[in-house]
Amino acid sequence: MKSHYRVVVIGGGVVGSSILYHLAKMGWSDVCLIERSVLTAGSSWHAAGGIHALNADPNIAALQAYTIDLLPKIEEESGHNIGLHMTGGLTMAGTPDRWEWLQSAYRVFQSIGIDDCRLVTPKEAGELNPIMSTEGLLGGMWADREGYIDTTGTVHAYAGAAKKNGAEVIEQNRVLELNQTLEGWDVVTEKGTVSCEHVVNAGGLWAKQIGRMAGVELPVSPLKHHYLVSDTIPTLEELDFEVPMTVDLEGFTYMRQDQKGLLLGIYEINHEHWAMDGAPWDYGMELFQEDTDRIEKELIMGFERYPCLQDVGVKTWVNGAFTFSPDGNPLVGPVPGKRGYWSACAVMAGFLQGGGVGKSLAEWMIHGEPEADVYGMDVARYGVFAENKQYIKETTGQFYTRRFVMTYPNEQLPAGRPLKMAPAHSEMTEAGCKWGASWDLEVPLYFAPKGFEETPSLKRSNAFDIVAQECKAVRNGVGLLDISGFSRFEVSGLNAENWLNRLFSTKLPKPGRARLAVMLGHDGRLKGDLTLFNWGDGTWWIMGSYYLRAWHMRWFNDHMEDGVNLRDLGEDTAGFSLAGPKSRAVIEKLTEGSVGDLPFMGCGAFDIGLIRAKVARMSVAGELGYEINCRMGDHIALRRALLEAGAEQDIREYGFNALLSLRLEKSFGIWSAEFTQGYTAGMTAMDRWIDWEKDGFIGRDAALAEREGNGPAQVQVTLEIDAGNADASGYEPIWKNGAQVGFVTSGGYGHTVGRSLAMALVNSDVAAEGTVLSVHVVGVERKARVIPASPYDPEGKAMRG
Ligand SMILES: Cc1cc2nc3c(=O)[nH]c(=O)nc-3n(C[C@H](O)[C@H](O)[C@H](O)COP(=O)(O)OP(=O)(O)OC[C@H]3O[C@@H](n4cnc5c(N)ncnc54)[C@H](O)[C@@H]3O)c2cc1C
């Protein structure tokens, strides 16, 4: 062990080894991995080794596909056998909704380029896997690139290939302490102290403690997990092929062949956490006693699905632990506020995600950004609220239990809720508000009559008419929306204007004005679709998506300059927005000032009734509208005042479901759909907001290169779809003459225009208005047409009126 390395990776499981490999492979060979015991000594040695690409987040599915492709390469590079059995895989559906969902998932796979899948009937599935009973199954999906690997061999292959590229592996050496230095970190180990620029927490079951060594509380917890390996099964001895890896979604089991027996893994409905503060330091390569009572129900289903199990004994029980984050996706990337401290933990499926995690983390460290959009696994997608133990327990437990349970797009899950509620929450609930969660905050979805319950559905739900009424109220009268669920950052100080000019590619608004502000990464891809407010008194606001608060804050802080004061107002500020042709009449009733004269995109401080508010004339709904920001404590008073003043105009409260429909009719993009860090300004038409005259903003060179090049290969369009009783939601493939030409970024029903709409990224040669295309909506191919942007009020007269 040397006294200094560029990077120290803590943990020799599959994740740490993959990171080491990717760093060394990409040219950073002055790196070492420090392992408490021996390689694989955490969760990795006893994993079932299953590999498959299915994941609800398409970006993560793509990284899983990368891992699967990588595995044979590291075997070759390292010379270590990884025991790869590419048996192919089946994912089986046992209810009509699940079967529909699987058909949609198959189409999403096509969208993201995973092209080795096909749908199969139960009969075909039974032929592919002859030991499976097809009783109760409605269909399945086959994938060529699924199977299993030898877990120990795979970790050694990553580590061996890393060593061949110059990296070092140090075993039997526990990291005891981490101390931040000016240059990076001092890593205190049993064998002495090493200094490094970057330290990576790949501590798996011990990630919690390695976080705490640096003062970081990671939202991660281990849970126990069972699988069994059966004795030899005569039928398998007779077959001249291996049965495919098979997931029975409704049965809560996964299965693969293990020599001439079966390995049956169970996602227990009745889950069990273990060592929430991290595994004990003396926890060796040991297992827990199997708990067959706890998994009885799933076991029965498993033995019915694979009847041959009923005739043989169980050779081995494995009850081990592995780690989960609240949403089940890994926690990867630079930890906010801890320079040079990187997280690579909560990797729930290390053998199928480890390659993608290693690649992304290494790119991030070396180049400043990963190539893929890894927001779904970014450690900064959570805030302080997720450090709470009860929150972690509820959410990780919910994820585990629901691992194979279908979640409908309109379903609101209960774990970790309600947490933060804006002050008017109780009164709004009384008024019929149905809530969803954004980050830690309850946000209004729609207002329903007493006793109304929404049915979970892949198609239009029974809340459709309610949302239609809310849209109508906004378009024809005036609607009131709680906008506590926007993020707000205050920027001030002598250098504020310079800093904002560097941060944003857009021209800054003049005093008393607001402006859509595009934030780019150094590589020219998007970092934010924010709104900038110049209040005219030396203070500015940046407003954006609430759930990106910590993610944006990390970016701001990483690019901070002297003379800038930055404050996240998210805990102090709330607000309501008025939208609709009658909104001016409502707000004017409440103020003596000239708020009614505010020009479109004008902003300023006004008295609204008793409340001192910051008001801006804008609306995401595309109507005449006002966003009224108040102190958190004024929220109830503001709502009451606006409802009272609006009574004459039949003001109606509405929620974000209606807002999503209204903004779609205006072709206004939103983050995580039309805009992501995977897209450039040119692809998303955000380049129209760039101030090309301005020097020195982040991402300028890359944006300029895109502008001066041949133009983006894909561009954004608005579609109308002959959609039947379901609307597109995102990532559905778009076709022209049988060839895939793009995918949907978001979709929904436009209640004012009476059409099913979608926004999409398509190849530029099919982007012309009137082009006829087709889209798979909930698995069914539907006709679609490219239409002019903003099907409602294309000239924007309503919002400027
Ligand atoms: C029963 C079971 C079945 C599974 N099946 C699958 C499957 O089929 N497919 C799949 O992809 N995944 C599966 N998994 C999950 C998989 O095991 C994990 O995702 C993976 O092992 C996580 O790897 P890791 O490197 O993050 O953590 P770990 O394997 O836990 O590695 C962390 C390492 O860090 C070391 N360490 C900790 N603290 C220190 C310290 N202070 N100093 C030095 N070293 C330290 C530990 O000794 C350990 O070796 C399964 C898990 C279980 C329990």
The ligand as a MOL file (V3000), in Angstrom:
LIG
                    3D

  0  0  0     0  0            999 V3000
M  V30 BEGIN CTAB
M  V30 COUNTS 53 58 0 0 0
M  V30 BEGIN ATOM
M  V30 1 C -29.7130 -13.7370 -1.3980 0
M  V30 2 C -29.2980 -12.6900 -2.3690 0
M  V30 3 C -29.4780 -12.8930 -3.7420 0
M  V30 4 C -29.0830 -11.9190 -4.6460 0
M  V30 5 N -29.2460 -12.1350 -5.9920 0
M  V30 6 C -28.8020 -11.2250 -6.8920 0
M  V30 7 C -28.8870 -11.4650 -8.2770 0
M  V30 8 O -29.3940 -12.4720 -8.7010 0
M  V30 9 N -28.4130 -10.5120 -9.1260 0
M  V30 10 C -27.8420 -9.3640 -8.6800 0
M  V30 11 O -27.4290 -8.5520 -9.4940 0
M  V30 12 N -27.7660 -9.1210 -7.3670 0
M  V30 13 C -28.2260 -10.0010 -6.4620 0
M  V30 14 N -28.1260 -9.7580 -5.1220 0
M  V30 15 C -27.6480 -8.4510 -4.7030 0
M  V30 16 C -26.1460 -8.3340 -4.7480 0
M  V30 17 O -25.6120 -9.2770 -3.8800 0
M  V30 18 C -25.7230 -6.9400 -4.3350 0
M  V30 19 O -26.3800 -5.9960 -5.1390 0
M  V30 20 C -24.2370 -6.7270 -4.4930 0
M  V30 21 O -23.5280 -7.7510 -3.8910 0
M  V30 22 C -23.8260 -5.4170 -3.8760 0
M  V30 23 O -22.4660 -5.2780 -4.0410 0
M  V30 24 P -21.6490 -4.1570 -3.2920 0
M  V30 25 O -20.2840 -4.1760 -3.8640 0
M  V30 26 O -22.3950 -2.8860 -3.3320 0
M  V30 27 O -21.6630 -4.5650 -1.7590 0
M  V30 28 P -20.9970 -5.7430 -0.9450 0
M  V30 29 O -20.9310 -6.9790 -1.7230 0
M  V30 30 O -21.6680 -5.7780 0.3610 0
M  V30 31 O -19.5000 -5.2650 -0.7890 0
M  V30 32 C -19.0890 -4.2870 0.1230 0
M  V30 33 C -17.6740 -4.6090 0.5270 0
M  V30 34 O -17.1800 -3.5350 1.3030 0
M  V30 35 C -16.3320 -4.0870 2.2710 0
M  V30 36 N -16.2060 -3.1070 3.3570 0
M  V30 37 C -17.2090 -2.6150 4.1200 0
M  V30 38 N -16.7330 -1.7490 5.0260 0
M  V30 39 C -15.4090 -1.6520 4.8180 0
M  V30 40 C -14.3790 -0.9140 5.4520 0
M  V30 41 N -14.6280 -0.1050 6.4800 0
M  V30 42 N -13.1360 -1.0680 4.9820 0
M  V30 43 C -12.8500 -1.8730 3.9410 0
M  V30 44 N -13.7990 -2.6070 3.3210 0
M  V30 45 C -15.0560 -2.5000 3.7520 0
M  V30 46 C -17.0420 -5.3470 2.6990 0
M  V30 47 O -16.2040 -6.2650 3.3580 0
M  V30 48 C -17.5640 -5.8630 1.3880 0
M  V30 49 O -16.7000 -6.7740 0.7640 0
M  V30 50 C -28.5090 -10.7080 -4.1900 0
M  V30 51 C -28.3350 -10.5180 -2.8260 0
M  V30 52 C -28.7150 -11.4890 -1.9160 0
M  V30 53 C -28.5160 -11.2420 -0.4680 0
M  V30 END ATOM
M  V30 BEGIN BOND
M  V30 1 1 1 2
M  V30 2 1 2 3
M  V30 3 2 2 52
M  V30 4 2 3 4
M  V30 5 1 4 5
M  V30 6 1 4 50
M  V30 7 2 5 6
M  V30 8 1 6 7
M  V30 9 1 6 13
M  V30 10 2 7 8
M  V30 11 1 7 9
M  V30 12 1 9 10
M  V30 13 2 10 11
M  V30 14 1 10 12
M  V30 15 2 12 13
M  V30 16 1 13 14
M  V30 17 1 14 15
M  V30 18 1 14 50
M  V30 19 1 15 16
M  V30 20 1 16 17
M  V30 21 1 16 18
M  V30 22 1 18 19
M  V30 23 1 18 20
M  V30 24 1 20 21
M  V30 25 1 20 22
M  V30 26 1 22 23
M  V30 27 1 23 24
M  V30 28 2 24 25
M  V30 29 1 24 26
M  V30 30 1 24 27
M  V30 31 1 27 28
M  V30 32 2 28 29
M  V30 33 1 28 30
M  V30 34 1 28 31
M  V30 35 1 31 32
M  V30 36 1 32 33
M  V30 37 1 33 34
M  V30 38 1 33 48
M  V30 39 1 34 35
M  V30 40 1 35 36
M  V30 41 1 35 46
M  V30 42 1 36 37
M  V30 43 1 36 45
M  V30 44 2 37 38
M  V30 45 1 38 39
M  V30 46 1 39 40
M  V30 47 2 39 45
M  V30 48 1 40 41
M  V30 49 2 40 42
M  V30 50 1 42 43
M  V30 51 2 43 44
M  V30 52 1 44 45
M  V30 53 1 46 47
M  V30 54 1 46 48
M  V30 55 1 48 49
M  V30 56 2 50 51
M  V30 57 1 51 52
M  V30 58 1 52 53
M  V30 END BOND
M  V30 END CTAB
M  END
